[in-house]
Amino acid sequence: MQHGYKCEDCETAVFPTTTRTELQWLRNRLHVAREVAQHSSGGLDSWMMEGLEFLNDHQGHAIVLVARR
């Protein structure tokens, strides 16, 4: 099973290659991840960058964690 984010306003979803727990962590600590990304010279893991991009694009929308098989 694969987990991801879904924007209930736009009906779009993204499924970064990571666990549900890490996706919850990123969504709950978005401000921390954004700050780290701004000051990180080596970049973040690809799943985190993909998740941040989706969350930034849908800021202010209703975002839920979803699963697919």
Backbone bond lengths (Angstrom), bond angles and torsions (degrees), N, CA, C in turn:
res aa  C-N    CA-C-N  psi(-1)  N-CA   C-N-CA  omega(-1)  CA-C   N-CA-C  phi
1 M - - - 1.442 - - 1.515 108.94 -
2 Q 1.311 115.42 141.09 1.461 121.62 -179.53 1.526 108.60 -116.03
3 H 1.324 116.08 140.25 1.459 121.81 -179.00 1.519 110.51 -112.68
4 G 1.331 115.54 154.72 1.450 119.88 -179.91 1.513 111.36 -162.39
5 Y 1.320 114.90 -168.92 1.454 122.80 177.16 1.520 108.49 -108.64
6 K 1.323 116.40 145.90 1.456 121.61 173.35 1.517 108.51 -132.54
7 C 1.326 116.13 132.49 1.451 121.94 175.30 1.525 106.75 -90.06
8 E 1.320 116.42 115.51 1.458 120.42 -178.72 1.529 111.42 -72.24
9 D 1.324 117.80 -21.50 1.460 120.75 178.75 1.534 111.19 -77.12
10 C 1.328 116.93 -44.00 1.467 122.09 -175.88 1.532 113.37 -96.37
11 E 1.323 116.88 -14.61 1.472 122.55 -177.36 1.531 112.40 63.97
12 T 1.331 117.48 29.75 1.461 120.95 175.17 1.522 108.68 -109.72
13 A 1.332 114.78 156.74 1.461 119.99 -178.38 1.520 109.72 -140.73
14 V 1.325 114.52 159.24 1.461 122.13 175.53 1.528 106.48 -139.82
15 F 1.323 116.25 143.02 1.453 121.94 -177.57 1.531 110.34 -126.94
16 P 1.347 117.00 77.15 1.472 119.66 177.28 1.534 110.44 -61.00
17 T 1.291 116.65 150.39 1.457 121.53 -178.65 1.521 109.90 -79.48
18 T 1.334 115.70 87.21 1.455 122.31 178.31 1.519 108.94 -164.53
19 T 1.302 116.14 -174.93 1.461 120.56 -177.01 1.524 111.98 -91.67
20 R 1.330 115.77 163.56 1.462 122.17 176.79 1.530 109.89 -60.66
21 T 1.317 116.14 -40.28 1.464 121.15 -179.48 1.527 111.21 -60.41
22 E 1.329 117.35 -44.17 1.457 120.14 179.78 1.529 111.50 -67.96
23 L 1.328 117.53 -35.44 1.466 120.39 176.92 1.524 111.08 -65.87
24 Q 1.320 116.73 -40.25 1.466 120.43 175.66 1.525 110.01 -62.82
25 W 1.322 116.49 -43.92 1.466 121.27 179.41 1.522 109.92 -57.42
26 L 1.344 117.02 -48.25 1.460 121.01 -177.88 1.526 111.26 -62.05
27 R 1.313 117.11 -45.72 1.464 119.91 -179.19 1.523 111.13 -64.40
28 N 1.319 117.56 -39.26 1.463 121.61 -178.30 1.521 113.37 -75.56
29 R 1.315 117.36 -21.16 1.466 121.61 -178.05 1.521 111.12 -124.00
30 L 1.304 115.69 37.07 1.453 122.07 -175.88 1.519 112.14 -55.51
31 H 1.321 117.13 -41.83 1.469 120.47 -179.20 1.527 111.40 -62.47
32 V 1.320 117.51 -36.44 1.467 122.00 178.65 1.530 109.76 -68.54
33 A 1.325 116.53 -47.01 1.465 120.43 -178.74 1.523 111.57 -62.88
34 R 1.328 116.82 -38.84 1.471 119.70 177.66 1.524 110.96 -63.23
35 E 1.317 116.50 -42.50 1.468 121.04 -179.73 1.531 110.41 -64.36
36 V 1.323 117.40 -43.34 1.465 121.44 178.97 1.528 109.77 -63.76
37 A 1.324 117.18 -42.53 1.469 120.74 -178.98 1.524 111.42 -61.26
38 Q 1.331 117.33 -36.33 1.464 120.74 179.69 1.525 112.19 -67.59
39 H 1.310 117.39 -28.54 1.460 120.93 -174.52 1.526 113.83 -110.35
40 S 1.303 117.08 8.14 1.457 121.40 -177.30 1.519 110.22 -96.10
41 S 1.321 116.09 119.87 1.468 119.76 179.60 1.526 111.40 -81.22
42 G 1.340 117.36 -28.17 1.458 121.06 -179.06 1.506 113.66 -89.67
43 G 1.321 117.49 -4.78 1.462 120.67 -179.16 1.516 112.05 81.04
44 L 1.297 114.93 170.65 1.455 122.28 178.61 1.517 109.21 -102.11
45 D 1.331 116.88 166.83 1.455 120.12 174.87 1.520 109.12 -56.26
46 S 1.313 116.66 150.44 1.471 120.70 -175.74 1.525 112.33 -60.80
47 W 1.340 117.72 -36.33 1.466 118.99 -179.98 1.522 110.62 -64.17
48 M 1.348 115.88 -36.01 1.449 119.97 -178.70 1.528 110.46 -71.30
49 M 1.315 117.48 -41.07 1.460 120.48 178.12 1.531 110.68 -64.15
50 E 1.332 116.71 -40.93 1.464 120.74 178.55 1.530 110.82 -64.33
51 G 1.328 115.77 -42.78 1.458 120.63 177.73 1.515 112.46 -65.20
52 L 1.334 117.40 -43.96 1.465 121.48 178.30 1.522 111.35 -60.97
53 E 1.322 116.85 -42.80 1.463 120.51 179.67 1.531 110.41 -60.95
54 F 1.336 116.76 -45.25 1.464 120.40 179.00 1.519 110.93 -63.02
55 L 1.335 116.82 -47.39 1.463 120.54 -179.23 1.522 111.58 -63.66
56 N 1.322 117.77 -37.60 1.466 121.02 176.98 1.526 111.27 -66.18
57 D 1.333 116.67 -41.68 1.465 121.03 -179.65 1.527 112.20 -65.86
58 H 1.323 117.20 -26.01 1.463 121.77 -175.55 1.532 111.38 -116.15
59 Q 1.321 116.18 26.80 1.463 121.52 179.83 1.528 109.76 -58.93
60 G 1.328 115.94 131.98 1.459 121.60 -178.90 1.521 113.32 87.89
61 H 1.323 117.54 -6.05 1.464 121.71 178.37 1.534 109.05 -92.66
62 A 1.312 116.50 167.02 1.471 122.01 176.11 1.527 108.58 -82.26
63 I 1.327 116.46 108.45 1.464 122.03 -178.96 1.527 108.72 -107.45
64 V 1.336 115.55 131.31 1.463 120.76 178.41 1.519 108.88 -125.31
65 L 1.331 116.04 155.77 1.460 120.87 172.00 1.516 108.09 -84.98
66 V 1.329 116.93 135.24 1.455 122.17 -178.99 1.520 109.68 -129.55
67 A 1.330 115.83 166.28 1.464 121.62 177.85 1.522 108.91 -131.64
68 R 1.320 115.58 150.76 1.467 121.20 174.02 1.513 108.45 -142.10
69 R 1.289 115.10 156.09 1.468 120.56 178.60 1.497 111.16 -101.60
